[in-house]
Amino acid sequence: MSKVNFDLLLDAGVHFGHMKRKWNPAMAPYIFAEKKGIHIIDLNKTIVHLEQACAAMKQIAKSGKKVLFVATKKQAKEIISQKVIEINMPYVTERWTGGMLTNFQTTRKSIRKMAAIDKMKIDGTWDTLNKREKLFKTRQREKLEKTFGSIADMTRQPAAIFIIDILKEHIALAEAKKLNIPTFAMVDTNSNPKFVDFPIPANDDATKSITIILDQICDAIKEGLEERKNAKSADKEGAEVTTETVESVNTEASAATETTTEN
């Protein structure tokens, strides 16, 4: 659950929206005021929506499913790659390739090509290639790594997608909606929150704003993963106790049978 408070959001500049002339009327419920031609986001609304998003993210992580993070804008790329890698979730910070989700089988083929090149270096096939072939494979591998490296472990479509700037990532959003994948996003005053299942009204341009929102989302996922881990441990211990009990009962039963036979 989100532990962020009003002052932290204020200090991070989460409340700063876009200029009034760039606003999307659908954001009206989330706008607190206008100051010097700039819309100010209602941080109380931000907190409520952030808590809802965090609660949902925690449950997804607890169920063992993956969340795909998407942010290709300059301000967010590095933050995403640093934060999301800690929770072992897939992410896209380079160009979104059209059909990455809607044509997922093709995406998996590209990832398998990358794995095949890696395998060549292990099984000795690489040494049989000539210089030109090695150069071609190396460049192909680098290109695939740049686009698909961060989603290489995503063996199936994600259970949810988290987007920073739905205007810039409109293709990713459209693909997720088409596949009925739950969408989470930071939504600024120039965007339409109705396109997102879990919109978080917030400044999606400032590094500090992106960081504080992403921290909360990642922390919620960490909590879900931890609860999943603890639940598995408890189940394992319970299974071991049950096995020991059954074995003990069987041993006692065998001993009783032997005694009866002797008598």
C-alpha positions in Angstrom: 0.0 0.0 0.0 1.2 3.5 -0.8 3.0 5.2 2.1 3.6 8.5 0.4 2.1 11.7 1.8 1.0 15.1 0.5 4.2 17.0 1.4 6.4 14.4 -0.3 4.4 14.7 -3.5 4.4 18.5 -3.2 8.2 18.6 -2.8 8.6 16.3 -5.8 6.5 18.7 -8.0 3.9 16.0 -8.7 1.2 18.7 -8.7 2.6 20.6 -11.7 0.5 20.0 -14.8 0.7 21.5 -18.3 -0.3 24.9 -19.5 -4.0 25.6 -19.6 -4.1 25.7 -23.4 -2.8 22.1 -23.6 -5.2 20.5 -21.1 -7.5 17.7 -21.8 -11.0 18.4 -20.4 -11.3 14.9 -19.2 -8.7 15.8 -16.5 -11.0 18.4 -15.0 -11.9 16.2 -11.9 -8.2 16.0 -11.0 -7.3 19.7 -11.4 -7.2 21.7 -8.2 -6.5 25.2 -9.6 -4.8 27.2 -12.3 -1.7 29.3 -11.4 0.0 31.6 -13.9 -1.6 29.7 -16.8 -0.5 26.3 -15.5 -2.9 23.7 -14.2 -2.3 22.4 -10.7 -3.1 18.7 -10.0 -5.1 17.9 -6.9 -2.6 15.9 -4.8 -5.4 14.5 -2.6 -6.8 12.8 -5.7 -3.3 11.6 -6.6 -2.9 9.9 -3.3 -6.2 8.1 -3.5 -5.5 6.8 -7.0 -1.9 5.9 -6.2 -3.1 3.8 -3.2 -5.6 2.1 -5.5 -2.9 1.4 -8.1 -0.5 0.1 -5.4 -3.1 -2.2 -3.9 -3.8 -3.7 -7.3 -0.1 -4.0 -8.2 0.6 -5.8 -4.9 -2.1 -8.4 -5.7 -0.7 -9.0 -9.2 2.8 -9.6 -7.8 1.4 -11.8 -5.1 -0.2 -14.0 -7.7 3.2 -14.5 -9.4 2.3 -12.6 -12.6 4.4 -10.1 -14.5 3.9 -6.3 -14.9 5.3 -4.7 -18.0 6.7 -1.1 -17.5 6.9 1.2 -20.5 8.6 4.6 -20.6 10.7 5.7 -23.6 10.9 9.4 -22.8 14.3 10.7 -21.8 13.3 11.8 -18.3 12.0 8.3 -17.4 14.2 5.8 -19.2 17.0 5.6 -16.7 14.6 5.7 -13.7 12.6 2.8 -15.1 15.7 0.6 -15.9 17.1 1.2 -12.4 14.0 0.7 -10.4 12.2 -2.1 -12.3 15.3 -4.3 -12.6 15.3 -4.6 -8.8 11.9 -6.3 -8.8 12.7 -8.5 -11.8 9.9 -7.2 -14.0 10.1 -6.7 -17.8 10.4 -3.1 -19.2 10.7 -1.2 -22.4 12.8 2.0 -22.4 13.8 2.0 -26.1 11.4 2.3 -29.1 8.1 0.4 -28.7 7.9 -2.0 -31.5 4.5 -2.1 -33.0 2.8 -5.5 -32.3 5.1 -6.2 -29.3 1.9 -7.4 -27.4 -0.7 -7.9 -30.1 1.8 -10.0 -32.2 3.5 -11.6 -29.2 4.5 -14.8 -31.0 6.7 -12.7 -33.3 8.2 -10.9 -30.3 9.0 -14.3 -28.8 10.7 -15.3 -32.1 12.9 -12.3 -31.9 13.9 -13.2 -28.4 14.6 -16.8 -29.4 16.9 -15.5 -32.2 18.9 -13.6 -29.5 19.1 -16.8 -27.4 20.2 -18.8 -30.4 23.1 -16.5 -31.1 24.2 -16.8 -27.5 24.0 -20.6 -27.7 26.3 -20.6 -30.8 29.0 -19.0 -28.6 28.6 -21.8 -26.0 28.3 -24.9 -28.2 31.3 -24.0 -30.5 29.2 -23.1 -33.6 30.5 -19.5 -33.4 34.1 -20.7 -34.1 32.9 -22.2 -37.4 31.7 -18.9 -38.8 33.8 -16.6 -40.9 34.6 -13.0 -40.0 31.7 -11.5 -42.0 29.1 -13.9 -40.5 30.4 -13.2 -37.0 30.1 -9.4 -37.6 26.5 -9.8 -39.0 25.4 -12.0 -36.0 27.0 -9.6 -33.5 25.2 -6.6 -35.0 22.0 -8.5 -35.1 22.4 -9.6 -31.4 23.1 -5.9 -30.4 20.0 -4.7 -32.2 17.8 -7.4 -30.7 19.2 -6.8 -27.2 18.4 -3.1 -27.4 14.8 -3.7 -28.3 14.0 -7.0 -26.6 16.7 -7.6 -24.0 14.7 -6.2 -21.1 11.7 -8.4 -21.9 13.7 -11.6 -22.6 12.2 -13.3 -19.6 8.6 -12.4 -20.4 7.5 -15.8 -21.7 3.8 -14.8 -21.9 1.8 -11.6 -22.1 1.9 -9.5 -19.0 -0.9 -9.4 -16.4 -0.7 -5.6 -16.5 1.1 -2.7 -18.0 2.4 0.5 -16.3 3.0 3.5 -18.6 4.6 6.8 -18.1 3.1 9.4 -20.6 0.2 7.7 -22.4 0.4 10.3 -25.2 3.9 9.2 -26.1 3.2 5.6 -25.5 -0.2 5.5 -27.2 0.7 2.4 -29.3 1.5 0.4 -26.2 -1.6 1.6 -24.5 -3.8 0.7 -27.5 -2.3 -2.8 -27.7 -2.9 -3.4 -24.0 -6.5 -2.2 -24.3 -7.1 -4.4 -27.4 -5.9 -7.4 -25.4 -7.8 -6.4 -22.2 -4.6 -6.1 -20.3 -5.2 -3.9 -17.2 -3.5 -0.5 -17.7 -1.8 1.6 -15.0 -0.3 5.0 -15.9 0.9 8.4 -14.7 -1.6 10.8 -16.3 -0.8 14.4 -16.8 -3.2 17.2 -17.5 -2.8 16.9 -21.2 -4.0 13.3 -21.3 -7.3 11.5 -21.1 -7.5 9.4 -17.9 -10.5 7.5 -19.2 -8.2 5.5 -21.4 -6.5 4.0 -18.4 -7.9 1.5 -15.9 -5.8 2.8 -13.0 -4.9 6.4 -13.8 -2.6 8.3 -11.4 -2.9 12.0 -11.9 0.6 13.3 -11.8 3.3 15.3 -13.5 4.8 12.8 -16.0 7.6 15.1 -17.2 9.7 15.8 -14.0 12.3 13.3 -12.9 11.5 13.7 -9.2 7.8 13.2 -9.8 8.3 10.1 -11.9 10.7 8.7 -9.3 8.4 9.1 -6.3 5.4 7.6 -8.1 7.5 4.7 -9.4 9.0 4.1 -6.0 5.6 3.5 -4.5 4.5 1.2 -7.3 7.7 -0.8 -7.1 7.5 -1.0 -3.3 3.9 -2.4 -3.6 5.2 -5.1 -6.0 8.0 -5.9 -3.6 5.4 -6.4 -0.8 3.4 -8.7 -3.0 6.4 -10.7 -4.0 7.5 -11.0 -0.4 4.0 -12.2 0.7 4.1 -14.7 -2.1 7.5 -16.0 -1.0 6.3 -16.3 2.7 3.1 -18.1 1.7 5.1 -20.6 -0.3 7.5 -21.2 2.6 4.5 -21.7 4.9 2.9 -24.2 2.5 6.2 -26.1 2.2 6.6 -26.3 6.0 3.0 -27.4 6.3 3.5 -30.1 3.7 6.6 -31.3 5.5 4.8 -31.5 8.8 1.9 -33.4 7.2 4.4 -35.9 5.7 6.1 -36.4 9.0 2.8 -36.9 10.7 1.7 -39.5 8.1 5.0 -41.3 8.4 4.8 -41.3 12.2 1.2 -42.7 12.1 2.2 -45.4 9.6 5.2 -46.3 11.8 3.0 -46.6 14.8 0.4 -48.6 12.9 3.1 -51.0 11.7 4.5 -51.5 15.2 1.0 -52.2 16.5 0.3 -54.7 13.8 3.6 -56.5 14.5 2.7 -56.6 18.2 -0.7 -58.1 17.5 0.8 -60.7 15.2 3.3 -61.8 17.8 0.6 -62.1 20.4 
